[in-house]
Amino acid sequence: MEGTNPVNKKLAAALSGGAVLVLALSGCSSSDDGGSDKLNSWAKQVCDAVQPQAKKIEAANTAIQKETSDNSAPADVQKTDSQAFQDISDAYKAMANAVDKAGAPDVENGKTKQANAVKELDDLSSAYADLKKQTDELDTKNQAKFADGLKGVATQLEKLSKSGSDALNNLEEGDVGKAMAQQASCKSASAPASATKG
């Protein structure tokens, strides 16, 4: 089997979709509305905690894409993917803890929005932990079986990347999003500096 395995390409494509979830939490649109001090300090706490996790997820995605774009041996793909899924799972768990620790934002229905976002991040953490387990159980001795197993992982990933970040988006609506947009750590975790509007 020469050339890049199409399953690997599918996996890499599904992964780049998963990365979008991170940006939901860190890619706040910029706005110059001051907002309340209480809300700004909440946003700073969340953004500062989320930024390193967003970087961790980005690095894990890059590692998988690099490994899957080469015609790598199944054992190498398995090892890289397993570690990356573990990293992503840990990062979402840390994000959930950060949002939980920050408390409810000072907005209408803040407590509900916060609780929903924490649950969503916890669910994502569990889902990636399951993907790690699934990847660890793949048969690397048999190329065809491994490719089939990888296809299953890619399908799960695709579902994950489509299962939106509705609770996160709800958390970031209105004043919360504006406050987060003020934070340097949120700005640097999202789009490249050149893309930020003045």
Backbone torsions as a table, in degrees:
resi	resn	phi	psi	omega
1	MET	NA	93.8	-179.2
2	GLU	-89.4	164.3	176.6
3	GLY	80.0	173.6	-177.8
4	THR	-72.3	131.7	178.5
5	ASN	-65.9	126.4	-179.6
6	PRO	-59.1	-28.2	177.6
7	VAL	-64.3	-40.3	178.1
8	ASN	-60.3	-40.6	179.1
9	LYS	-63.9	-40.9	179.7
10	LYS	-62.8	-41.1	179.7
11	LEU	-63.3	-45.7	-179.8
12	ALA	-62.5	-40.4	180.0
13	ALA	-66.4	-42.9	179.9
14	ALA	-62.6	-37.4	-179.1
15	LEU	-65.3	-42.2	-178.4
16	SER	-64.5	-26.6	173.8
17	GLY	-67.2	-38.9	-179.4
18	GLY	-63.9	-30.0	-178.3
19	ALA	-64.7	-23.1	-179.1
20	VAL	-61.1	-33.5	-179.2
21	LEU	-58.6	-37.3	-179.5
22	VAL	-65.3	-43.2	-177.2
23	LEU	-66.0	-23.7	176.7
24	ALA	-59.7	-36.4	-177.8
25	LEU	-87.2	-21.9	-174.9
26	SER	-116.9	-14.8	-175.3
27	GLY	-94.0	68.9	-176.4
28	CYS	-83.1	140.7	179.5
29	SER	-74.6	140.1	-172.9
30	SER	-75.2	145.2	178.3
31	SER	-156.6	150.4	-175.3
32	ASP	-99.4	13.9	179.8
33	ASP	-73.2	124.5	-174.6
34	GLY	-61.7	-43.3	-177.6
35	GLY	69.6	178.4	-177.4
36	SER	-83.2	153.5	179.2
37	ASP	-60.9	-38.5	-179.6
38	LYS	-60.5	-46.0	-178.6
39	LEU	-68.6	-38.8	178.9
40	ASN	-63.8	-40.0	-179.3
41	SER	-71.0	-33.5	174.3
42	TRP	-62.2	-47.7	-178.3
43	ALA	-61.7	-39.7	-179.3
44	LYS	-64.4	-43.5	-179.4
45	GLN	-60.6	-45.5	-178.9
46	VAL	-68.0	-47.6	-177.7
47	CYS	-61.3	-43.7	-179.2
48	ASP	-62.2	-36.4	-179.2
49	ALA	-77.1	-34.2	-175.0
50	VAL	-77.6	-33.9	-173.1
51	GLN	-55.6	-50.1	179.3
52	PRO	-62.4	-31.1	178.8
53	GLN	-70.3	-38.7	177.8
54	ALA	-61.8	-40.1	178.6
55	LYS	-65.1	-38.8	-179.7
56	LYS	-63.3	-43.2	180.0
57	ILE	-66.2	-41.1	178.7
58	GLU	-60.6	-44.0	-179.7
59	ALA	-63.9	-39.3	179.0
60	ALA	-65.6	-42.6	177.5
61	ASN	-60.9	-43.4	-179.9
62	THR	-62.0	-42.4	-179.5
63	ALA	-60.5	-44.1	-179.4
64	ILE	-66.3	-44.2	-178.1
65	GLN	-63.3	-37.6	179.5
66	LYS	-65.7	-46.3	-177.4
67	GLU	-66.4	-36.4	-176.9
68	THR	-83.1	-18.0	-179.8
69	SER	-82.8	-26.3	172.9
70	ASP	-79.6	162.2	176.3
71	ASN	-88.9	69.5	-172.2
72	SER	-80.1	157.5	176.6
73	ALA	-67.8	145.0	-179.7
74	PRO	-49.4	-42.6	-177.6
75	ALA	-62.6	-36.7	179.0
76	ASP	-69.5	-42.0	178.5
77	VAL	-61.8	-45.0	-178.7
78	GLN	-59.9	-46.3	-177.0
79	LYS	-63.1	-46.7	-178.8
80	THR	-64.9	-46.9	-177.7
81	ASP	-63.6	-42.6	-178.4
82	SER	-61.0	-46.6	179.6
83	GLN	-64.0	-41.4	-178.5
84	ALA	-64.9	-43.1	179.5
85	PHE	-64.4	-36.7	176.8
86	GLN	-62.7	-45.4	179.8
87	ASP	-61.4	-42.9	-178.6
88	ILE	-66.4	-42.1	178.8
89	SER	-60.2	-45.9	178.7
90	ASP	-62.0	-39.9	-177.4
91	ALA	-66.1	-43.2	178.5
92	TYR	-65.5	-36.3	178.2
93	LYS	-63.1	-43.7	-179.9
94	ALA	-65.3	-36.5	176.9
95	MET	-65.3	-42.7	178.7
96	ALA	-59.0	-45.0	179.4
97	ASN	-63.4	-38.2	-179.2
98	ALA	-64.6	-44.4	-179.6
99	VAL	-69.0	-36.8	178.4
100	ASP	-64.5	-46.8	-177.4
101	LYS	-66.3	-32.8	-177.8
102	ALA	-67.1	-20.9	-177.7
103	GLY	81.9	-176.1	-177.6
104	ALA	-78.0	137.1	175.8
105	PRO	-68.0	153.8	-174.6
106	ASP	-80.8	63.9	178.8
107	VAL	-139.6	170.2	178.4
108	GLU	-61.7	136.5	-177.8
109	ASN	58.2	24.5	-177.0
110	GLY	-56.8	-40.3	-176.4
111	LYS	-66.1	-43.2	179.2
112	THR	-65.1	-44.9	-179.5
113	LYS	-60.9	-41.6	-179.9
114	GLN	-64.8	-47.1	-178.7
115	ALA	-60.2	-41.7	-179.9
116	ASN	-65.0	-40.6	-179.5
117	ALA	-66.5	-40.4	178.5
118	VAL	-62.5	-43.9	179.9
119	LYS	-62.2	-43.6	-179.2
120	GLU	-61.7	-43.5	179.6
121	LEU	-66.9	-39.1	176.0
122	ASP	-62.6	-41.7	179.0
123	ASP	-62.6	-40.7	178.5
124	LEU	-63.8	-41.8	178.8
125	SER	-58.9	-45.1	179.2
126	SER	-64.7	-40.4	-178.1
127	ALA	-63.1	-41.1	179.3
128	TYR	-72.8	-30.9	174.8
129	ALA	-63.7	-38.9	177.0
130	ASP	-64.8	-39.6	178.9
131	LEU	-63.7	-37.6	178.1
132	LYS	-61.6	-46.4	-178.8
133	LYS	-60.7	-44.3	179.3
134	GLN	-60.8	-42.3	-179.0
135	THR	-66.9	-40.8	179.9
136	ASP	-62.3	-27.2	-175.8
137	GLU	-90.2	-1.4	-179.4
138	LEU	-66.4	147.7	179.9
139	ASP	-87.7	103.9	-176.4
140	THR	-83.8	-10.3	-178.7
141	LYS	-77.3	-24.0	-175.5
142	ASN	-117.5	109.9	-174.4
143	GLN	-56.4	-43.6	-177.4
144	ALA	-67.1	-44.5	178.8
145	LYS	-64.1	-40.1	-179.8
146	PHE	-62.6	-44.0	179.7
147	ALA	-61.3	-40.4	178.0
148	ASP	-63.6	-45.4	-179.7
149	GLY	-62.8	-39.7	-179.9
150	LEU	-65.6	-33.5	178.5
151	LYS	-62.8	-40.4	177.7
152	GLY	-62.2	-41.8	178.5
153	VAL	-63.5	-43.6	-179.8
154	ALA	-62.7	-38.3	178.7
155	THR	-63.8	-43.9	177.8
156	GLN	-60.9	-42.2	-179.9
157	LEU	-62.2	-41.8	179.9
158	GLU	-61.0	-44.1	178.3
159	LYS	-60.8	-43.1	-179.5
160	LEU	-61.1	-42.3	-176.9
161	SER	-71.5	-23.6	178.3
162	LYS	-88.0	-30.6	178.2
163	SER	-66.7	106.0	-165.2
164	GLY	-65.3	-173.6	176.6
165	SER	-114.6	56.3	-175.1
166	ASP	-60.0	-45.0	-177.6
167	ALA	-65.9	-37.9	177.6
168	LEU	-65.3	-42.9	178.9
169	ASN	-62.2	-40.5	177.9
170	ASN	-62.8	-41.2	-180.0
171	LEU	-60.5	-34.9	-173.9
172	GLU	-93.0	5.6	179.8
173	GLU	-67.7	154.7	170.2
174	GLY	58.7	-130.2	-172.0
175	ASP	-63.1	-32.7	-179.9
176	VAL	-63.4	-46.6	178.7
177	GLY	-60.6	-39.9	179.1
178	LYS	-64.3	-42.8	179.9
179	ALA	-65.5	-40.0	-179.7
180	MET	-66.9	-34.0	-179.4
181	ALA	-64.4	-22.5	179.6
182	GLN	-75.9	-18.9	-172.0
183	GLN	-83.2	129.7	180.0
184	ALA	-58.9	-38.4	-176.9
185	SER	-68.0	-30.8	176.9
186	CYS	-73.8	-39.9	-179.6
187	LYS	-61.3	-44.3	-175.3
188	SER	-74.7	-19.4	-179.9
189	ALA	-82.5	-15.9	-176.9
190	SER	-99.3	-121.7	-173.1
191	ALA	-66.7	158.9	174.4
192	PRO	-58.7	152.7	-174.9
193	ALA	-53.8	-37.2	-176.4
194	SER	-64.7	-21.5	-176.0
195	ALA	-88.4	-10.4	-178.3
196	THR	-74.4	136.7	-177.0
197	LYS	-84.2	140.9	-177.5
198	GLY	-80.9	NA	NA
